[in-house]
Amino acid sequence: MHVEVRTDNHIHGSEKLFEEIAGGLKEALKHHEGQITRVEVHLADVNGPKGAANDKRCLMEARLAGHQPIVASHQASTIDDAVDGASEKLARSLESTLGRLHDPKGQQTSIGGDQVI
């Protein structure tokens, strides 16, 4: 699983920050690592230099092999909290989406609900 981190021009993206985010994501998504080809992380300061509560946004997009991407985002007062919130939402979304791919009777279905034969 490849993790790519991007920041806007108001957030200083250090190599240490990128490594921490990639390590945390790999741990949070390890149950689905074989199905995820890439995760893109976009960090932004919504209000720029003005500052405000909950103005740091993290948007994550997980690319699954053969499926539409799954997106989750979270806003918080710090980058760490925004990343943690988005990664938790992404993990829950992946659990839900990948769980629906196999119905209880063992029939495989696509994300759109069509039965795969």
MOPAC internal coordinates of N, CA, C and O (Angstrom, degrees):
PM7 1SCF
backbone

  N    0.0000 0     0.00 0     0.00 0    0    0    0
  C    1.4562 1     0.00 0     0.00 0    1    0    0
  C    1.5234 1   107.78 1     0.00 0    2    1    0
  O    1.2310 1   121.16 1   -55.70 1    3    2    1
  N    1.3053 1   115.39 1   124.30 1    3    2    1
  C    1.4584 1   122.28 1   179.72 1    5    3    2
  C    1.5335 1   108.89 1   -95.93 1    6    5    3
  O    1.2310 1   120.32 1   -49.26 1    7    6    5
  N    1.3347 1   116.99 1   130.74 1    7    6    5
  C    1.4672 1   121.80 1   178.23 1    9    7    6
  C    1.5218 1   108.12 1  -112.70 1   10    9    7
  O    1.2310 1   121.01 1   -53.56 1   11   10    9
  N    1.3354 1   115.68 1   126.44 1   11   10    9
  C    1.4611 1   122.08 1   179.68 1   13   11   10
  C    1.5277 1   107.93 1  -120.15 1   14   13   11
  O    1.2310 1   120.32 1   -53.52 1   15   14   13
  N    1.3337 1   117.00 1   126.48 1   15   14   13
  C    1.4651 1   122.20 1  -177.81 1   17   15   14
  C    1.5216 1   108.99 1  -114.83 1   18   17   15
  O    1.2310 1   121.10 1   -49.17 1   19   18   17
  N    1.3240 1   115.49 1   130.83 1   19   18   17
  C    1.4675 1   121.73 1   177.72 1   21   19   18
  C    1.5225 1   109.05 1  -127.37 1   22   21   19
  O    1.2310 1   120.99 1   -34.16 1   23   22   21
  N    1.3295 1   115.71 1   145.84 1   23   22   21
  C    1.4644 1   120.28 1   178.82 1   25   23   22
  C    1.5224 1   109.05 1  -126.52 1   26   25   23
  O    1.2310 1   121.28 1   -22.13 1   27   26   25
  N    1.3416 1   115.16 1   157.87 1   27   26   25
  C    1.4610 1   118.39 1   173.65 1   29   27   26
  C    1.5321 1   107.97 1   -83.82 1   30   29   27
  O    1.2310 1   120.45 1     2.66 1   31   30   29
  N    1.3227 1   116.74 1  -177.34 1   31   30   29
  C    1.4623 1   119.56 1  -175.30 1   33   31   30
  C    1.5303 1   113.89 1   -78.18 1   34   33   31
  O    1.2310 1   119.48 1  -178.49 1   35   34   33
  N    1.3361 1   118.60 1     1.51 1   35   34   33
  C    1.4646 1   121.32 1   177.79 1   37   35   34
  C    1.5260 1   112.36 1  -101.83 1   38   37   35
  O    1.2310 1   120.06 1   172.89 1   39   38   37
  N    1.3182 1   117.49 1    -7.11 1   39   38   37
  C    1.4633 1   121.53 1  -178.57 1   41   39   38
  C    1.5180 1   108.76 1  -117.78 1   42   41   39
  O    1.2310 1   121.33 1   -54.44 1   43   42   41
  N    1.3312 1   115.06 1   125.56 1   43   42   41
  C    1.4616 1   120.01 1   178.45 1   45   43   42
  C    1.5266 1   108.08 1   -80.21 1   46   45   43
  O    1.2310 1   120.59 1   -64.17 1   47   46   45
  N    1.3116 1   116.48 1   115.83 1   47   46   45
  C    1.4583 1   121.46 1  -178.99 1   49   47   46
  C    1.5140 1   111.02 1   -97.01 1   50   49   47
  O    1.2310 1   120.69 1   -78.52 1   51   50   49
  N    1.3287 1   116.29 1   101.48 1   51   50   49
  C    1.4647 1   120.52 1   179.62 1   53   51   50
  C    1.5316 1   109.74 1   -90.78 1   54   53   51
  O    1.2310 1   121.11 1   -19.35 1   55   54   53
  N    1.3032 1   115.47 1   160.65 1   55   54   53
  C    1.4669 1   120.90 1   178.06 1   57   55   54
  C    1.5331 1   110.07 1   -62.01 1   58   57   55
  O    1.2310 1   120.46 1   143.32 1   59   58   57
  N    1.3197 1   116.72 1   -36.68 1   59   58   57
  C    1.4696 1   120.99 1   178.81 1   61   59   58
  C    1.5361 1   110.21 1   -62.91 1   62   61   59
  O    1.2310 1   120.18 1   136.30 1   63   62   61
  N    1.3291 1   117.27 1   -43.70 1   63   62   61
  C    1.4656 1   121.40 1   178.34 1   65   63   62
  C    1.5257 1   110.29 1   -60.85 1   66   65   63
  O    1.2310 1   120.40 1   134.67 1   67   66   65
  N    1.3255 1   116.84 1   -45.33 1   67   66   65
  C    1.4617 1   121.13 1  -179.02 1   69   67   66
  C    1.5316 1   110.95 1   -62.64 1   70   69   67
  O    1.2310 1   120.39 1   138.43 1   71   70   69
  N    1.3288 1   116.85 1   -41.57 1   71   70   69
  C    1.4672 1   120.95 1   179.46 1   73   71   70
  C    1.5282 1   111.68 1   -66.31 1   74   73   71
  O    1.2310 1   120.31 1   139.90 1   75   74   73
  N    1.3329 1   117.02 1   -40.10 1   75   74   73
  C    1.4646 1   120.80 1   178.20 1   77   75   74
  C    1.5278 1   111.03 1   -64.00 1   78   77   75
  O    1.2310 1   120.57 1   137.03 1   79   78   77
  N    1.3233 1   116.52 1   -42.97 1   79   78   77
  C    1.4634 1   120.69 1   179.85 1   81   79   78
  C    1.5206 1   110.12 1   -65.14 1   82   81   79
  O    1.2310 1   120.27 1   133.81 1   83   82   81
  N    1.3328 1   117.08 1   -46.19 1   83   82   81
  C    1.4674 1   120.85 1  -179.77 1   85   83   82
  C    1.5264 1   110.98 1   -62.18 1   86   85   83
  O    1.2310 1   119.98 1   136.70 1   87   86   85
  N    1.3221 1   117.64 1   -43.30 1   87   86   85
  C    1.4634 1   121.23 1   179.06 1   89   87   86
  C    1.5191 1   112.39 1   -63.86 1   90   89   87
  O    1.2310 1   120.49 1   136.36 1   91   90   89
  N    1.3214 1   116.66 1   -43.64 1   91   90   89
  C    1.4645 1   120.84 1   178.63 1   93   91   90
  C    1.5167 1   112.36 1   -64.70 1   94   93   91
  O    1.2310 1   120.46 1   140.02 1   95   94   93
  N    1.3260 1   116.72 1   -39.98 1   95   94   93
  C    1.4633 1   120.42 1   178.90 1   97   95   94
  C    1.5160 1   111.69 1   -66.92 1   98   97   95
  O    1.2310 1   120.39 1   137.08 1   99   98   97
  N    1.3108 1   116.87 1   -42.92 1   99   98   97
  C    1.4642 1   119.93 1   179.57 1  101   99   98
  C    1.5230 1   110.53 1   -61.64 1  102  101   99
  O    1.2310 1   120.40 1   142.63 1  103  102  101
  N    1.3120 1   116.84 1   -37.37 1  103  102  101
  C    1.4727 1   120.47 1   177.25 1  105  103  102
  C    1.5238 1   110.96 1   -69.18 1  106  105  103
  O    1.2310 1   120.19 1   134.94 1  107  106  105
  N    1.3383 1   117.24 1   -45.06 1  107  106  105
  C    1.4732 1   121.37 1  -177.32 1  109  107  106
  C    1.5229 1   112.35 1   -67.33 1  110  109  107
  O    1.2310 1   120.35 1   149.36 1  111  110  109
  N    1.3271 1   116.94 1   -30.64 1  111  110  109
  C    1.4674 1   120.96 1  -174.93 1  113  111  110
  C    1.5272 1   112.76 1  -109.06 1  114  113  111
  O    1.2310 1   120.00 1  -163.09 1  115  114  113
  N    1.3328 1   117.61 1    16.91 1  115  114  113
  C    1.4634 1   120.44 1  -173.95 1  117  115  114
  C    1.5326 1   113.35 1   -61.44 1  118  117  115
  O    1.2310 1   119.72 1   153.25 1  119  118  117
  N    1.3248 1   118.13 1   -26.75 1  119  118  117
  C    1.4661 1   120.71 1   179.36 1  121  119  118
  C    1.5278 1   112.14 1   -67.50 1  122  121  119
  O    1.2310 1   120.23 1   156.97 1  123  122  121
  N    1.3231 1   117.17 1   -23.03 1  123  122  121
  C    1.4633 1   121.98 1  -176.92 1  125  123  122
  C    1.5228 1   112.10 1  -116.53 1  126  125  123
  O    1.2310 1   120.39 1  -166.93 1  127  126  125
  N    1.3099 1   116.85 1    13.07 1  127  126  125
  C    1.4648 1   121.25 1  -173.28 1  129  127  126
  C    1.5282 1   112.59 1   -55.39 1  130  129  127
  O    1.2310 1   119.78 1   143.32 1  131  130  129
  N    1.3176 1   118.03 1   -36.68 1  131  130  129
  C    1.4566 1   120.94 1  -179.03 1  133  131  130
  C    1.5191 1   113.56 1   -70.36 1  134  133  131
  O    1.2310 1   120.08 1   159.01 1  135  134  133
  N    1.3197 1   117.45 1   -20.99 1  135  134  133
  C    1.4581 1   121.59 1  -177.95 1  137  135  134
  C    1.5235 1   112.93 1   -97.12 1  138  137  135
  O    1.2310 1   120.18 1   164.60 1  139  138  137
  N    1.3211 1   117.26 1   -15.40 1  139  138  137
  C    1.4678 1   121.92 1  -178.06 1  141  139  138
  C    1.5244 1   108.93 1   -97.85 1  142  141  139
  O    1.2310 1   120.57 1   -55.56 1  143  142  141
  N    1.3135 1   116.51 1   124.44 1  143  142  141
  C    1.4602 1   119.50 1   178.46 1  145  143  142
  C    1.5253 1   111.68 1   -89.32 1  146  145  143
  O    1.2310 1   120.42 1   143.67 1  147  146  145
  N    1.3358 1   116.80 1   -36.33 1  147  146  145
  C    1.4614 1   120.35 1  -176.51 1  149  147  146
  C    1.5246 1   109.98 1  -156.38 1  150  149  147
  O    1.2310 1   121.12 1   -32.39 1  151  150  149
  N    1.3334 1   115.47 1   147.61 1  151  150  149
  C    1.4619 1   121.57 1   172.64 1  153  151  150
  C    1.5270 1   107.02 1  -126.17 1  154  153  151
  O    1.2310 1   121.10 1   -54.17 1  155  154  153
  N    1.3226 1   115.50 1   125.83 1  155  154  153
  C    1.4602 1   121.05 1   175.61 1  157  155  154
  C    1.5264 1   108.16 1  -104.27 1  158  157  155
  O    1.2310 1   120.99 1   -48.24 1  159  158  157
  N    1.3252 1   115.72 1   131.76 1  159  158  157
  C    1.4560 1   122.25 1   179.86 1  161  159  158
  C    1.5223 1   107.70 1  -117.86 1  162  161  159
  O    1.2310 1   120.60 1   -54.80 1  163  162  161
  N    1.3314 1   116.46 1   125.20 1  163  162  161
  C    1.4576 1   122.05 1   179.61 1  165  163  162
  C    1.5268 1   108.10 1  -116.70 1  166  165  163
  O    1.2310 1   120.45 1   -61.01 1  167  166  165
  N    1.3263 1   116.74 1   118.99 1  167  166  165
  C    1.4643 1   122.32 1   179.49 1  169  167  166
  C    1.5234 1   109.11 1  -107.22 1  170  169  167
  O    1.2310 1   120.74 1   -44.55 1  171  170  169
  N    1.3296 1   116.19 1   135.45 1  171  170  169
  C    1.4614 1   120.03 1  -179.05 1  173  171  170
  C    1.5236 1   110.82 1  -145.20 1  174  173  171
  O    1.2310 1   121.46 1   -32.02 1  175  174  173
  N    1.3107 1   114.81 1   147.98 1  175  174  173
  C    1.4618 1   122.51 1   171.61 1  177  175  174
  C    1.5256 1   105.12 1  -101.92 1  178  177  175
  O    1.2310 1   120.87 1   -76.45 1  179  178  177
  N    1.3195 1   115.94 1   103.55 1  179  178  177
  C    1.4664 1   122.11 1  -171.31 1  181  179  178
  C    1.5176 1   112.27 1   -58.68 1  182  181  179
  O    1.2310 1   119.76 1   138.76 1  183  182  181
  N    1.3200 1   118.07 1   -41.24 1  183  182  181
  C    1.4690 1   121.37 1  -176.89 1  185  183  182
  C    1.5228 1   113.22 1   -98.04 1  186  185  183
  O    1.2310 1   119.86 1  -176.12 1  187  186  185
  N    1.3030 1   117.88 1     3.88 1  187  186  185
  C    1.4578 1   120.76 1   179.49 1  189  187  186
  C    1.5163 1   111.76 1    60.62 1  190  189  187
  O    1.2310 1   119.68 1    39.39 1  191  190  189
  N    1.3165 1   118.22 1  -140.61 1  191  190  189
  C    1.4610 1   121.77 1  -176.11 1  193  191  190
  C    1.5346 1   113.82 1   -71.66 1  194  193  191
  O    1.2310 1   119.77 1   169.46 1  195  194  193
  N    1.3224 1   118.05 1   -10.54 1  195  194  193
  C    1.4698 1   120.77 1  -179.15 1  197  195  194
  C    1.5154 1   111.39 1   -65.22 1  198  197  195
  O    1.2310 1   120.45 1   140.20 1  199  198  197
  N    1.3256 1   116.75 1   -39.80 1  199  198  197
  C    1.4605 1   121.14 1  -179.52 1  201  199  198
  C    1.5087 1   112.05 1    75.60 1  202  201  199
  O    1.2310 1   120.93 1   -32.94 1  203  202  201
  N    1.2958 1   115.82 1   147.06 1  203  202  201
  C    1.4640 1   123.58 1   177.55 1  205  203  202
  C    1.5223 1   107.46 1  -176.11 1  206  205  203
  O    1.2310 1   121.14 1   -13.19 1  207  206  205
  N    1.3147 1   115.42 1   166.81 1  207  206  205
  C    1.4606 1   119.71 1   176.35 1  209  207  206
  C    1.5225 1   109.02 1   -69.70 1  210  209  207
  O    1.2310 1   120.88 1   -38.63 1  211  210  209
  N    1.2990 1   115.93 1   141.37 1  211  210  209
  C    1.4667 1   122.82 1   177.46 1  213  211  210
  C    1.5265 1   112.47 1    55.04 1  214  213  211
  O    1.2310 1   120.45 1  -134.31 1  215  214  213
  N    1.3259 1   116.75 1    45.69 1  215  214  213
  C    1.4633 1   118.59 1  -179.12 1  217  215  214
  C    1.5347 1   113.36 1  -104.03 1  218  217  215
  O    1.2310 1   119.85 1  -175.98 1  219  218  217
  N    1.3303 1   117.89 1     4.02 1  219  218  217
  C    1.4597 1   121.08 1   176.20 1  221  219  218
  C    1.5323 1   108.08 1   -97.31 1  222  221  219
  O    1.2310 1   120.80 1   -54.42 1  223  222  221
  N    1.3352 1   116.08 1   125.58 1  223  222  221
  C    1.4625 1   120.26 1  -178.06 1  225  223  222
  C    1.5229 1   110.19 1  -117.46 1  226  225  223
  O    1.2310 1   121.34 1   -41.50 1  227  226  225
  N    1.3264 1   115.05 1   138.50 1  227  226  225
  C    1.4536 1   121.66 1   174.09 1  229  227  226
  C    1.5201 1   107.38 1  -123.68 1  230  229  227
  O    1.2310 1   120.78 1   -55.76 1  231  230  229
  N    1.3125 1   116.12 1   124.24 1  231  230  229
  C    1.4541 1   121.79 1   176.49 1  233  231  230
  C    1.5234 1   106.92 1  -117.87 1  234  233  231
  O    1.2310 1   120.62 1   -51.25 1  235  234  233
  N    1.3346 1   116.41 1   128.75 1  235  234  233
  C    1.4640 1   121.50 1  -179.84 1  237  235  234
  C    1.5187 1   109.33 1  -120.30 1  238  237  235
  O    1.2310 1   121.44 1   -41.10 1  239  238  237
  N    1.3120 1   114.84 1   138.90 1  239  238  237
  C    1.4562 1   121.55 1   179.37 1  241  239  238
  C    1.5286 1   107.82 1  -129.13 1  242  241  239
  O    1.2310 1   120.82 1   -65.24 1  243  242  241
  N    1.3308 1   116.04 1   114.76 1  243  242  241
  C    1.4649 1   121.54 1   178.57 1  245  243  242
  C    1.5176 1   109.15 1   -97.30 1  246  245  243
  O    1.2310 1   120.63 1   -52.24 1  247  246  245
  N    1.3163 1   116.40 1   127.76 1  247  246  245
  C    1.4629 1   122.24 1   177.97 1  249  247  246
  C    1.5234 1   108.14 1   -98.17 1  250  249  247
  O    1.2310 1   120.93 1   -59.51 1  251  250  249
  N    1.3258 1   115.84 1   120.49 1  251  250  249
  C    1.4547 1   121.72 1   177.85 1  253  251  250
  C    1.5231 1   109.46 1  -101.35 1  254  253  251
  O    1.2310 1   120.69 1   -38.34 1  255  254  253
  N    1.3079 1   116.29 1   141.66 1  255  254  253
  C    1.4618 1   120.41 1   178.96 1  257  255  254
  C    1.5231 1   109.62 1   -62.06 1  258  257  255
  O    1.2310 1   120.29 1   -60.72 1  259  258  257
  N    1.3184 1   117.04 1   119.28 1  259  258  257
  C    1.4511 1   122.18 1   175.98 1  261  259  258
  C    1.5181 1   116.01 1    78.71 1  262  261  259
  O    1.2310 1   119.47 1  -168.83 1  263  262  261
  N    1.3143 1   118.62 1    11.17 1  263  262  261
  C    1.4626 1   121.52 1  -178.30 1  265  263  262
  C    1.5269 1   110.54 1  -136.79 1  266  265  263
  O    1.2310 1   121.27 1   -12.26 1  267  266  265
  N    1.3251 1   115.17 1   167.74 1  267  266  265
  C    1.4545 1   121.31 1   175.84 1  269  267  266
  C    1.5349 1   109.45 1   -67.86 1  270  269  267
  O    1.2310 1   119.97 1   -29.46 1  271  270  269
  N    1.3350 1   117.66 1   150.54 1  271  270  269
  C    1.4701 1   119.99 1   177.61 1  273  271  270
  C    1.5299 1   111.36 1   -66.74 1  274  273  271
  O    1.2310 1   121.57 1   -26.29 1  275  274  273
  N    1.3217 1   114.59 1   153.71 1  275  274  273
  C    1.4652 1   122.01 1   177.14 1  277  275  274
  C    1.5259 1   106.83 1  -112.72 1  278  277  275
  O    1.2310 1   120.72 1   -48.95 1  279  278  277
  N    1.3395 1   116.23 1   131.05 1  279  278  277
  C    1.4596 1   121.62 1  -173.79 1  281  279  278
  C    1.5328 1   110.07 1  -120.33 1  282  281  279
  O    1.2310 1   121.28 1   -38.90 1  283  282  281
  N    1.3290 1   115.15 1   141.10 1  283  282  281
  C    1.4658 1   121.30 1   174.29 1  285  283  282
  C    1.5248 1   107.63 1  -142.84 1  286  285  283
  O    1.2310 1   120.74 1   -33.81 1  287  286  285
  N    1.3291 1   116.19 1   146.19 1  287  286  285
  C    1.4622 1   119.48 1   177.41 1  289  287  286
  C    1.5176 1   109.82 1  -141.49 1  290  289  287
  O    1.2310 1   121.79 1   -20.02 1  291  290  289
  N    1.3319 1   114.18 1   159.98 1  291  290  289
  C    1.4618 1   120.18 1   179.46 1  293  291  290
  C    1.5219 1   108.20 1  -154.04 1  294  293  291
  O    1.2310 1   120.32 1   -38.23 1  295  294  293
  N    1.3252 1   116.99 1   141.77 1  295  294  293
  C    1.4621 1   122.78 1   174.80 1  297  295  294
  C    1.5139 1   108.96 1  -115.04 1  298  297  295
  O    1.2310 1   121.07 1   -40.75 1  299  298  297
  N    1.3382 1   115.56 1   139.25 1  299  298  297
  C    1.4558 1   121.56 1  -179.54 1  301  299  298
  C    1.5236 1   109.00 1  -152.73 1  302  301  299
  O    1.2310 1   120.90 1    -0.34 1  303  302  301
  N    1.3187 1   115.88 1   179.66 1  303  302  301
  C    1.4625 1   119.58 1  -178.30 1  305  303  302
  C    1.5300 1   112.60 1   -82.19 1  306  305  303
  O    1.2310 1   119.83 1   162.07 1  307  306  305
  N    1.3357 1   117.93 1   -17.93 1  307  306  305
  C    1.4649 1   121.02 1   177.47 1  309  307  306
  C    1.5246 1   109.59 1  -129.12 1  310  309  307
  O    1.2310 1   121.16 1   -21.72 1  311  310  309
  N    1.3253 1   115.38 1   158.28 1  311  310  309
  C    1.4683 1   120.66 1   177.59 1  313  311  310
  C    1.5254 1   110.13 1   -62.42 1  314  313  311
  O    1.2310 1   120.33 1   136.84 1  315  314  313
  N    1.3353 1   116.97 1   -43.16 1  315  314  313
  C    1.4727 1   120.31 1  -179.11 1  317  315  314
  C    1.5254 1   111.77 1   -58.89 1  318  317  315
  O    1.2310 1   120.59 1   135.41 1  319  318  317
  N    1.3329 1   116.48 1   -44.59 1  319  318  317
  C    1.4680 1   120.03 1   179.73 1  321  319  318
  C    1.5227 1   111.23 1   -67.18 1  322  321  319
  O    1.2310 1   120.23 1   142.27 1  323  322  321
  N    1.3212 1   117.16 1   -37.73 1  323  322  321
  C    1.4625 1   120.62 1   178.81 1  325  323  322
  C    1.5303 1   110.63 1   -65.45 1  326  325  323
  O    1.2310 1   120.45 1   137.45 1  327  326  325
  N    1.3231 1   116.75 1   -42.55 1  327  326  325
  C    1.4655 1   121.41 1   178.85 1  329  327  326
  C    1.5235 1   110.22 1   -65.41 1  330  329  327
  O    1.2310 1   120.02 1   134.99 1  331  330  329
  N    1.3284 1   117.57 1   -45.01 1  331  330  329
  C    1.4706 1   120.98 1   179.34 1  333  331  330
  C    1.5226 1   111.08 1   -60.64 1  334  333  331
  O    1.2310 1   120.39 1   134.49 1  335  334  333
  N    1.3190 1   116.86 1   -45.51 1  335  334  333
  C    1.4597 1   120.54 1  -179.69 1  337  335  334
  C    1.5221 1   112.46 1   -64.06 1  338  337  335
  O    1.2310 1   120.48 1   137.15 1  339  338  337
  N    1.3264 1   116.69 1   -42.85 1  339  338  337
  C    1.4673 1   120.26 1   179.57 1  341  339  338
  C    1.5246 1   111.26 1   -67.17 1  342  341  339
  O    1.2310 1   120.22 1   140.68 1  343  342  341
  N    1.3300 1   117.18 1   -39.32 1  343  342  341
  C    1.4676 1   118.70 1  -179.32 1  345  343  342
  C    1.5213 1   111.50 1   -68.33 1  346  345  343
  O    1.2310 1   119.90 1   144.16 1  347  346  345
  N    1.3340 1   117.80 1   -35.84 1  347  346  345
  C    1.4730 1   120.65 1   175.69 1  349  347  346
  C    1.5240 1   110.62 1   -64.40 1  350  349  347
  O    1.2310 1   120.51 1   136.47 1  351  350  349
  N    1.3309 1   116.64 1   -43.53 1  351  350  349
  C    1.4661 1   120.26 1   178.78 1  353  351  350
  C    1.5279 1   111.06 1   -64.71 1  354  353  351
  O    1.2310 1   120.55 1   139.59 1  355  354  353
  N    1.3233 1   116.54 1   -40.41 1  355  354  353
  C    1.4604 1   120.58 1   179.79 1  357  355  354
  C    1.5240 1   110.57 1   -64.61 1  358  357  355
  O    1.2310 1   120.11 1   136.89 1  359  358  357
  N    1.3253 1   117.39 1   -43.11 1  359  358  357
  C    1.4666 1   120.60 1   179.25 1  361  359  358
  C    1.5291 1   110.60 1   -61.63 1  362  361  359
  O    1.2310 1   120.05 1   136.31 1  363  362  361
  N    1.3320 1   117.51 1   -43.69 1  363  362  361
  C    1.4796 1   120.61 1   178.46 1  365  363  362
  C    1.5231 1   110.83 1   -64.21 1  366  365  363
  O    1.2310 1   120.47 1   139.35 1  367  366  365
  N    1.3093 1   116.70 1   -40.65 1  367  366  365
  C    1.4617 1   121.32 1   179.90 1  369  367  366
  C    1.5290 1   110.99 1   -65.05 1  370  369  367
  O    1.2310 1   120.66 1   139.50 1  371  370  369
  N    1.3192 1   116.33 1   -40.50 1  371  370  369
  C    1.4603 1   120.23 1   177.19 1  373  371  370
  C    1.5293 1   111.11 1   -64.99 1  374  373  371
  O    1.2310 1   120.40 1   136.74 1  375  374  373
  N    1.3266 1   116.84 1   -43.26 1  375  374  373
  C    1.4703 1   120.78 1   177.27 1  377  375  374
  C    1.5199 1   110.51 1   -57.14 1  378  377  375
  O    1.2310 1   120.81 1   133.33 1  379  378  377
  N    1.3104 1   116.06 1   -46.67 1  379  378  377
  C    1.4561 1   121.54 1  -178.52 1  381  379  378
  C    1.5200 1   111.66 1   -65.42 1  382  381  379
  O    1.2310 1   120.62 1   130.87 1  383  382  381
  N    1.3196 1   116.42 1   -49.13 1  383  382  381
  C    1.4650 1   120.80 1  -176.71 1  385  383  382
  C    1.5195 1   111.56 1   -66.32 1  386  385  383
  O    1.2310 1   120.30 1   132.56 1  387  386  385
  N    1.3063 1   117.03 1   -47.44 1  387  386  385
  C    1.4618 1   119.62 1  -178.50 1  389  387  386
  C    1.5227 1   111.34 1   -70.64 1  390  389  387
  O    1.2310 1   120.09 1   151.18 1  391  390  389
  N    1.3253 1   117.44 1   -28.82 1  391  390  389
  C    1.4601 1   120.63 1   175.51 1  393  391  390
  C    1.5133 1   111.80 1   -67.00 1  394  393  391
  O    1.2310 1   120.25 1   146.07 1  395  394  393
  N    1.3430 1   117.12 1   -33.93 1  395  394  393
  C    1.4646 1   120.70 1   179.18 1  397  395  394
  C    1.5201 1   112.77 1   -74.50 1  398  397  395
  O    1.2310 1   120.29 1   163.94 1  399  398  397
  N    1.3165 1   117.04 1   -16.06 1  399  398  397
  C    1.4604 1   118.99 1  -179.88 1  401  399  398
  C    1.5303 1   111.67 1   -67.70 1  402  401  399
  O    1.2310 1   120.68 1   158.24 1  403  402  401
  N    1.3090 1   116.31 1   -21.76 1  403  402  401
  C    1.4734 1   121.07 1   178.51 1  405  403  402
  C    1.5163 1   107.97 1  -125.16 1  406  405  403
  O    1.2310 1   120.62 1   -68.01 1  407  406  405
  N    1.3111 1   116.41 1   111.99 1  407  406  405
  C    1.4556 1   118.37 1   179.46 1  409  407  406
  C    1.5283 1   109.59 1   -77.93 1  410  409  407
  O    1.2310 1   119.66 1   -12.50 1  411  410  409
  N    1.3454 1   118.25 1   167.50 1  411  410  409
  C    1.4641 1   121.86 1  -174.93 1  413  411  410
  C    1.5225 1   114.32 1   -60.01 1  414  413  411
  O    1.2310 1   119.30 1   155.98 1  415  414  413
  N    1.3133 1   118.94 1   -24.02 1  415  414  413
  C    1.4587 1   121.59 1  -178.51 1  417  415  414
  C    1.5215 1   112.07 1   -84.01 1  418  417  415
  O    1.2310 1   120.67 1  -179.68 1  419  418  417
  N    1.3279 1   116.32 1     0.32 1  419  418  417
  C    1.4429 1   119.57 1   177.77 1  421  419  418
  C    1.5172 1   114.06 1    89.22 1  422  421  419
  O    1.2310 1   120.01 1  -179.04 1  423  422  421
  N    1.3326 1   117.59 1     0.96 1  423  422  421
  C    1.4503 1   120.00 1   178.05 1  425  423  422
  C    1.5187 1   108.47 1   -81.11 1  426  425  423
  O    1.2310 1   121.18 1   -45.45 1  427  426  425
  N    1.3006 1   115.34 1   134.55 1  427  426  425
  C    1.4493 1   119.15 1  -179.70 1  429  427  426
  C    1.5237 1   109.21 1   -86.25 1  430  429  427
  O    1.2310 1   120.86 1   -44.80 1  431  430  429
  N    1.3392 1   115.96 1   135.20 1  431  430  429
  C    1.4532 1   120.85 1   178.54 1  433  431  430
  C    1.5154 1   109.06 1  -126.21 1  434  433  431
  O    1.2310 1   120.90 1   -21.95 1  435  434  433
  N    1.3189 1   115.89 1   158.05 1  435  434  433
  C    1.4623 1   120.10 1   175.88 1  437  435  434
  C    1.5173 1   108.65 1   -85.69 1  438  437  435
  O    1.2310 1   120.29 1    -7.71 1  439  438  437
  N    1.3075 1   117.05 1   172.29 1  439  438  437
  C    1.4649 1   120.72 1   179.84 1  441  439  438
  C    1.5209 1   110.63 1   -61.13 1  442  441  439
  O    1.2310 1   120.12 1   145.81 1  443  442  441
  N    1.3130 1   117.37 1   -34.19 1  443  442  441
  C    1.4698 1   120.88 1   179.81 1  445  443  442
  C    1.5074 1   113.42 1   -74.26 1  446  445  443
  O    1.2310 1   119.75 1   175.17 1  447  446  445
  N    1.3576 1   118.08 1    -4.83 1  447  446  445
  C    1.4512 1   120.79 1   177.22 1  449  447  446
  C    1.5128 1   113.92 1    96.87 1  450  449  447
  O    1.2310 1   119.79 1   175.07 1  451  450  449
  N    1.3355 1   118.01 1    -4.93 1  451  450  449
  C    1.4514 1   120.10 1   179.34 1  453  451  450
  C    1.5267 1   109.74 1   -77.15 1  454  453  451
  O    1.2310 1   120.89 1   -39.86 1  455  454  453
  N    1.3089 1   115.91 1   140.14 1  455  454  453
  C    1.4534 1   119.60 1   179.94 1  457  455  454
  C    1.5305 1   109.45 1   -73.76 1  458  457  455
  O    1.2310 1   120.75 1   -45.46 1  459  458  457
  N    1.3081 1   116.18 1   134.54 1  459  458  457
  C    1.4435 1   121.56 1   177.57 1  461  459  458
  C    1.5196 1   108.16 1   -92.96 1  462  461  459
  O    1.2310 1   120.60 1   -52.16 1  463  462  461
  N    1.3116 1   116.45 1   127.84 1  463  462  461
  C    1.4637 1   120.03 1  -177.45 1  465  463  462
  C    1.5095 1   110.34 1  -108.23 1  466  465  463
  O    1.2310 1   120.10 1   180.00 1  467  466  465

